[in-house]
């Protein structure tokens, strides 16, 4: 499935060691940026402005310039800025100091998180279809953003369908709430009670397969490490705020990849795909099956509860939903 770059000095220890460095870096950066208001503003407003200038000047001949990589870095950053605004923009009474208005209470604003998530998935679905149609059963050779190449096939279309089902299964669009501040946690995380573990796992499987299909040389880091970091946070210290964690880790990873593209493209830390068609097919089938299962479960809950999964919340009877709601 994966091939470490032993020719340029890689070892099993160096490959796994760097994976854990990337994973830990993403997890810790997310903790830094979510815990303090100023840290989030610096990470997703100030830092991207500085790096954009660097990419367009000093690194203009080095950084990725294809539409997909640029769309990813700026859409992920836009998502983080929007989430930061939902979490922190509010108006207080000048006399009492009490909050009299919050952006988080605006129903239109609450459509932004699921919308940016859906757009992000659509971008990847489009890329899967593009790779499948352009490089059907052949290796593309070196292309921008993938120095070793991609190989198209039916797995791209299987995963594209999985991605579309994943979008359809996004429920509770207006159910996002802000975590109440406590002495131990002042993060004001953006909680999404209806986004539960089964949808997150189906998303992770789909997204990993997308990276393996379309950026196989990057999937060791941008697939596994980048997906596990926000999921672990959402299941532990930052329960209920998976989308926020996902957006923040994705944004910082995209900024890192734009600034240091050779990290994944050359040298001992490169991890390549074996380009085994059987593995591609199995992974595509797993991603598709998991998202079909979530879709079927959603339909079952709709029929049972008679709820509209987009105007309201669908999984209100589940214990995990209730646990997240208690944090608001």
N, C-alpha and C positions, 0 to 999 in steps of 0.2 A: 504493500500500500504506500509506504513512504521509503525513500532512499536517501540516506544521509550522505553528505559530500566528503566521503573518506579520501578522495583524490587530493583535496586541498587541505587535509589535516584534521578533518572532523573525526570525533570519536563518539561512542554512545554517550559518554559522560558529558562532552561539550554540547551535543545536540539537546539532550534532556536538561542539562544545566541551564542553557540559554532559554529553553522553553519556560522553566520555572522563574527565571529572571524576568522574562516578558510578562508572564502571568502575575507574578507578585507586583511588578511595576504598575500594571493596569489596575489591579485591585487597590493598591495603596493610593494611586493617583485619584481614583474615584472617591476614596475615603476623604482625601484632602479637599477635593473640589466640592463635595456635597455637604461637608460639615459646617462650612462658614460661607456667608453671603459673599464676602469680598473675594474668597478663593474661587468661587464659581465664576464671578465676573471677570477676574483676571484670566482664568483658564480658557474661557470660551468667547471673550470679546477682545481683550488686550492681546493675548498671545496669538490668536489667529491673524490679527491685523499685522503684527510684527512679522510673523512667518510668511504671510502673503507677499510682503515687500521683498523678503529674502528669496522666495521662490521665483518671483518675477525679475529679479536682478542677478544676484550672486549665483543662484542655483538654476537659472533658466535653461541651461543646457544639460542639466542632470535630473531634475525632478520630473515626475509624470505629468504629461500635458494632454493625455487622451480624455475624452468627454466623461468616461465612466469614473476615473479616479478623481477628477475635479468635482464631478457631481456628488460623489460620496463624501469627500471632505467637507464641502460647503453645506450639503444637506444635513449631515450629521451635526455640524457646528450650529446651523440654524435651529435644529431641534433643541440643542442644549440651551441656546439663548432663549428660545420660547419657553422652555421648561423653567429656566431660571426666573423669567418674568412672572409666570404663573405662581411660582412658589413665593416670590419676594415682593412683588409690586402690590402695595396697599396704601390706603389713606387713613391717617389717624386724626381723631379729634384733637385740636390744639389745646383744649383745656383739660379734658379728662385723660387723653392719651389712648383712649380706646379705639380699636380699629372700626371704622365706619364703612369702609369699602375695600374689597379685595378683587384682584383680577381673577383669582381662583373661583370666585362665585359667578363669573360671567360664563353663561352656557356656550356662547360662540367661541370664547377663548379655549374652553375645554375640548372643542373639536380639533384643536391644533395637534395635540399629541397623537391621537389615533390616525389623523390625516398624514402627518409626517412619517409615521411608522408605515402606513400603507404605501406612500410614495417610495420610501426606502426599499420596500419589498418589490415593488413594481420595477424599480431600476435594475434589481438583480434578476428578476424574471426576464426582462428584456435582454439582458446580457446572456442569460442561459440560452434563450432562443436564437440570439445572434450567433453564438459559438456553435450551437447545434446545426444551424442551417449553413453556416459558412465553412465549417471544417468537418463535415459529416464523415466519420470513420477515417479521419486522417489527422496527422499531427501538423499543426499550423506552422511549426518552426518558431523562431523568435518573433514576438510581436510586442508592441509597447505595453508595458505592465506585466509581461510574462516572458522572461528571457528564454525559457526552455520550450515553451509552447503549450497549446491546449489541444485536446482531441475531442471533437464533437461526436454525438451519437444519440441514440434514443434516450439515454439517461438525462440529457439536457431537457428534453420535453417532459419527461416524467417529473423532474424537479420543478420545471416551470408550472406544471399543474399543481404540484404540492404548494408552491408559493401562492398561487391564486386562491387555493382553498384556505391557506393560512390567513390571507387578507379577509376572506368572507367570514372566518371564524373569530375575527376581532369583535368583541362584544362590550357592552357597557360604555359606549362612547362618552356619555355625560356623567359617568359615575366617579370621575377622578376627584380625589380629595387631598387635602394637605395634612401631613402628620403633625400632631400637636407637639409643641416643644416641651421637653422635660429637662431635669437637671443633667441627666446622662446623655440626652440626644437633642441637640438644638438644630438639627439638619433641615427641618421643614420639608422632608421628602415628599415628592409627588406620588401619592399612593393610587393604585388602580386595583380595587378589590376584585373586579371581575376578570382580571388577567391572572389566571391561576396556573399551577405547575404544569398541567397537561398541555396547555397552549404553549407555554414557554419551552418545554421539551420538544414539542413538534416543530416550533420555530428554530430551535438550535439545530435539530437534525436537518431541516431544510437548508438552513444557512450554511452549515458545514459542507453539505453536499454541493451547494452553489460554489463555495470557495474551491472545493476539490475539482469541480468541473471547469471553472473559469479562471481561477488564479491558483493552480495546483502548487506552484513553488511557494506560495504564500500561505497555504492552508494549514501548515503546521503551527504557525503563529496566529495569523489573521482568522483562521478557522477555529482550531481547538482552544488556544489560550484566550483569544478575544471573546469567545462565546462562554467559556466556563467561568471567567472572572465575574461578569455581571450576574450570572445565574447563581453562583455561590453567594454573592453578596445579597441577592434577593431572597435566598433561602436561609440567611443567617442574620447578619447585623442590620441589613437594610430591607426587611421584609415588606413585600407589597409594592416596592418601587422599582421593579425590574426594568421597565422602559427607560426610566431616568438613568439607571446604572448602565444599561446597554448603550444609550446615546452618548453618555460621557466617555465610556471606555472606547467606543467606536471613533468618536471625534479625536481623542488624543492619539489613538493608534494611527488614524489617517494622517494626522499632522506629522507624526513621527515618520511614517512611511514616505510621505512627500519630501521630508527633509533629508532622510537617510535611505534612499531607495536601494542602494547597494547592499544594505544589511540582508535583504531577502533575495537579492539577485546574483550576488557573487560572494565567493569566500567560503570559509569553513562552516558558517552557520546556515547556509542554504540547505533546505530539505526539499527534495524533488518527489514527484509522483512516479510510480512505477508504470503508469499508463496501461494498466491491466483492464481490459474491457469487462471482465467478469466482476472485478471490484467496483468499477463504475456502475454497472447494472445493479449489483446488490445494494449499493449505497442509495442509488436513485429509488429503488423499490422500497427501502426502509423509510426514506423521507416521505414518499408518496403514501405509503400505508399508514404512517403515523398521523399525517394530516387528514387523511380520509377518516381515520378513527375519531379525531377531534371534531371534524365536521359532522359526522354521524351523531356523536354525542350532543353537539349543539342542537341539531334538529330534534333529537329525542327530548331535550330539556325544553325546547320551544313548544313542542306538542303537549308536553306534560304540564307545563306551567302557564301556557297561553301568553307568555310575555314577549314583547318586542325586544330582540337582543341588541338593537342599535339605539333605540330611544330610552330604554331602561336597562336594568341589570338582570342578568340571567341566572347566575349561580348563587343567589342569596341564601339558599338553604344549606350550602356547604360550610363546614366548620372553618376552613381556611379563609373563606370570604368574611365570615363573622369575626375572625381574629384580626384581620386587616382593618375592618371597619372600626374596631375598638381603639385603634391607634389614632383616629382622627380627633 
